[in-house]
Amino acid sequence: MTGLKIETVRVGPIRTNCYILSLDSRSDCLVIDPGAQSAKIREHTDGKKIAAIFFTHGHFDHIGGGKGLLEEGTRVYIHPLDEPMLHDTALNSGRTLLGQEITGPDATDRLSDGEEIEAAGIPLTVIHTPGHTQGSVCFYVKDDLLFSGDTVMNMGIGRTDLAGGSMEDMRRSLQKLHPYLASCRLFGGHG
């Protein structure tokens, strides 16, 4: 995609990869997985309006900075199976792993498998990939870019031993992703 800029910002105590996508020709951007440190993320938007926030899943380290990025009209996207995690710190593992009450913003939109969405002029296709959580998704962006959250990361796959995780589901999701993994540039949730 001509003029697409991808900024990676590592945030929070476990250095989650937050991605800011924008087009040179536009004054807005989209953010994927703002896990923490919303002020730090905002510094990397080049003053562009945040049109949309996309969550690959509902764990605390991917949602915690979302509230601080909301602007008038910002859309917030998550799969409906992970939507309860935005507000339940036991489900999103914030309480379990960090002993903290970390929550995200209210969702405005629910993602579904195969759905095509355009935000900030950037088309994304949703790929539902349960395993790490029930509502884990990946985002495919034209020109073979795959934002995979914690489904697939630099050194492996996401853990399946937290609430909603399933190794059986993860195996099916990895099979589903196989064609993408062979040809796409991968942007994982960590590493």
C-alpha positions as CSV (number, residue, x, y, z in Angstrom):
1,M,0.0,0.0,0.0
2,T,1.6,3.3,-1.1
3,G,2.4,5.7,1.6
4,L,1.7,3.3,4.5
5,K,3.7,4.1,7.6
6,I,3.9,1.5,10.5
7,E,5.2,2.7,13.8
8,T,6.0,0.2,16.5
9,V,5.9,1.3,20.1
10,R,6.8,-1.1,22.9
11,V,4.7,-0.4,26.0
12,G,4.0,-1.7,29.5
13,P,5.8,-4.0,31.9
14,I,6.1,-6.9,29.4
15,R,6.8,-4.7,26.4
16,T,3.8,-5.3,24.2
17,N,4.1,-4.2,20.6
18,C,1.6,-1.5,19.8
19,Y,1.3,-0.6,16.2
20,I,0.3,2.8,14.7
21,L,-0.7,2.7,11.0
22,S,-1.2,5.8,8.9
23,L,-1.1,7.0,5.3
24,D,1.1,9.9,4.4
25,S,-1.9,11.5,2.6
26,R,-4.2,11.5,5.6
27,S,-4.5,13.3,8.9
28,D,-5.7,10.3,10.9
29,C,-4.3,6.9,12.0
30,L,-5.3,3.6,13.5
31,V,-3.8,1.9,16.6
32,I,-3.5,-1.8,17.1
33,D,-3.1,-3.2,20.7
34,P,-2.4,-0.1,22.9
35,G,-1.4,-2.1,25.9
36,A,-0.2,0.7,28.2
37,Q,1.4,4.1,28.3
38,S,-1.1,6.0,26.1
39,A,0.9,9.3,26.3
40,K,3.9,7.5,24.9
41,I,1.7,6.0,22.1
42,R,0.2,9.4,21.3
43,E,3.7,10.9,20.9
44,H,4.2,8.5,18.0
45,T,1.0,9.5,16.1
46,D,2.6,12.6,14.6
47,G,-0.4,14.6,15.8
48,K,-2.8,12.6,13.7
49,K,-6.3,11.9,14.9
50,I,-6.9,8.4,16.2
51,A,-9.7,7.1,14.0
52,A,-9.8,3.6,15.4
53,I,-8.4,1.3,18.0
54,F,-8.2,-2.5,17.2
55,F,-7.6,-5.1,19.8
56,T,-6.2,-8.5,18.7
57,H,-7.5,-9.9,22.0
58,G,-8.6,-8.8,25.5
59,H,-5.6,-9.4,27.8
60,F,-4.5,-6.5,30.0
61,D,-1.2,-6.0,28.2
62,H,-3.0,-5.3,24.9
63,I,-5.9,-3.1,26.2
64,G,-4.6,-1.0,29.1
65,G,-3.7,2.1,27.1
66,G,-6.9,2.3,25.1
67,K,-8.9,4.6,27.3
68,G,-6.2,7.3,27.1
69,L,-6.3,7.3,23.3
70,L,-10.0,8.0,22.9
71,E,-11.0,11.1,21.0
72,E,-14.3,12.2,19.7
73,G,-15.4,9.6,17.1
74,T,-12.7,7.0,17.8
75,R,-14.0,3.5,17.0
76,V,-13.0,0.6,19.3
77,Y,-12.9,-2.9,17.8
78,I,-12.7,-6.2,19.5
79,H,-14.1,-9.7,18.9
80,P,-17.3,-10.3,21.0
81,L,-15.9,-13.3,22.7
82,D,-13.2,-11.1,24.2
83,E,-15.3,-8.0,24.9
84,P,-16.0,-9.0,28.5
85,M,-12.2,-8.9,29.1
86,L,-12.2,-5.1,28.5
87,H,-13.8,-4.7,32.0
88,D,-13.1,-7.9,33.9
89,T,-9.6,-8.0,35.4
90,A,-9.9,-11.6,36.3
91,L,-10.7,-12.6,32.7
92,N,-8.0,-10.2,31.2
93,S,-5.3,-11.6,33.6
94,G,-4.4,-8.2,35.0
95,R,-5.4,-9.3,38.5
96,T,-4.0,-12.8,38.1
97,L,-0.6,-11.9,36.6
98,L,0.1,-8.4,37.9
99,G,-2.3,-8.0,40.8
100,Q,-3.6,-4.9,39.0
101,E,-7.0,-3.7,38.0
102,I,-6.3,-2.9,34.3
103,T,-9.3,-2.3,32.1
104,G,-9.9,-1.0,28.5
105,P,-12.4,1.3,26.8
106,D,-15.9,0.3,25.9
107,A,-16.1,-1.4,22.5
108,T,-18.1,0.4,19.7
109,D,-17.8,-2.4,17.2
110,R,-17.5,-6.2,17.3
111,L,-15.3,-8.0,14.9
112,S,-16.2,-11.1,12.9
113,D,-14.2,-13.6,10.9
114,G,-13.6,-12.5,7.3
115,E,-15.0,-9.0,7.9
116,E,-13.3,-6.2,6.0
117,I,-13.0,-2.9,7.7
118,E,-11.5,0.4,6.5
119,A,-10.1,2.8,9.1
120,A,-7.9,5.9,8.4
121,G,-8.1,4.8,4.8
122,I,-6.4,1.5,5.5
123,P,-8.3,-1.7,4.7
124,L,-8.0,-4.6,7.2
125,T,-9.4,-8.1,7.0
126,V,-10.3,-9.9,10.3
127,I,-9.1,-13.5,10.8
128,H,-10.6,-15.1,13.9
129,T,-7.8,-17.2,15.5
130,P,-8.9,-18.6,18.9
131,G,-6.4,-20.4,21.0
132,H,-4.6,-17.7,23.0
133,T,-8.1,-16.4,23.9
134,Q,-11.5,-17.4,22.5
135,G,-11.8,-14.1,20.7
136,S,-8.2,-13.7,19.4
137,V,-8.0,-12.2,15.9
138,C,-5.3,-11.3,13.4
139,F,-5.5,-8.4,11.0
140,Y,-4.4,-8.8,7.4
141,V,-3.5,-5.6,5.6
142,K,-3.1,-5.6,1.8
143,D,0.5,-6.1,0.5
144,D,0.9,-9.1,2.8
145,L,1.1,-7.6,6.3
146,L,-0.2,-9.7,9.2
147,F,-0.8,-8.2,12.7
148,S,-1.0,-11.4,14.7
149,G,-1.2,-10.3,18.4
150,D,-0.3,-13.2,20.6
151,T,-1.5,-15.9,18.2
152,V,1.9,-16.0,16.5
153,M,5.0,-14.1,17.7
154,N,8.6,-13.7,16.8
155,M,9.7,-16.8,18.8
156,G,6.6,-19.0,18.8
157,I,2.9,-18.9,19.7
158,G,0.9,-17.3,22.6
159,R,0.3,-19.3,25.7
160,T,-2.9,-21.2,26.0
161,D,-3.0,-21.8,29.8
162,L,-4.9,-18.5,30.7
163,A,-8.6,-18.0,30.8
164,G,-10.2,-18.9,27.5
165,G,-7.1,-20.5,26.1
166,S,-7.1,-23.8,24.2
167,M,-4.2,-25.7,22.5
168,E,-6.7,-27.5,20.3
169,D,-8.1,-24.2,19.1
170,M,-4.6,-22.8,18.6
171,R,-3.7,-25.7,16.4
172,R,-6.7,-25.1,14.2
173,S,-5.9,-21.4,14.1
174,L,-2.3,-22.0,13.1
175,Q,-3.5,-24.2,10.2
176,K,-5.9,-21.4,9.1
177,L,-3.0,-18.9,9.2
178,H,-0.5,-21.2,7.4
179,P,-1.0,-19.5,3.9
180,Y,-0.5,-16.1,5.5
181,L,2.6,-17.1,7.5
182,A,4.2,-18.4,4.3
183,S,3.9,-15.1,2.5
184,C,3.3,-12.2,5.0
185,R,5.5,-9.9,6.9
186,L,4.5,-10.7,10.5
187,F,3.9,-8.1,13.3
188,G,3.5,-10.0,16.5
189,G,2.3,-8.9,20.0
190,H,5.7,-9.3,21.6
191,G,9.4,-9.6,20.6
